[in-house]
Amino acid sequence: MLACEHRERFLWVVSTGAMAAEDEEEREWSVRVFRRVVDGMGLGSWVDVRRVLEGVLWMEGLDGPGKRLWVELGEDVVINVGIEEPLLF
């Protein structure tokens, strides 16, 4: 597991990667990893995620892609209820 002081930066890397992969084949994997990190940090809304990201590096232009990622995350949760996959680094 990541040390506490690195979790925020890892969330930033994972979320920006997932946003960048919006129309790419890697999107599904990126969303799954994003879900695991968000769950592990106890973040329950896009506002919570954004607050953490603002502490690392933030641009207003990321808000739209981030909100779309959060919506997709919700859809992914409904589809994949009960599926547990290991997160490998």
C-alpha positions, 0 to 999 in steps of 0.5 A: 500500500502507498504511504499516506504522504504519496496517496494524494499524488498517486490520486492525481496521476491516476485521475489525470491518466483516466481523464486523458484516456476518455476515448481510448481503450485504456479507459476501462482499466483507468476507471477501475484503478481510479475507483480503487484509489478513491475507495481506499482514500474514502472519497465519496464525491467529485467535490472530495476528489477535486479538493485533494487534486487542488492540493497537488496541481489543478487547472479549471479545464479539468473539472469537466473531464473529472465530472465525466470520470466521476459519472462513469465511475458511478456506472462502473460501480453498478455494473461491477458490484461484487467483482474484486480484482487485485490492483497491481503496480 
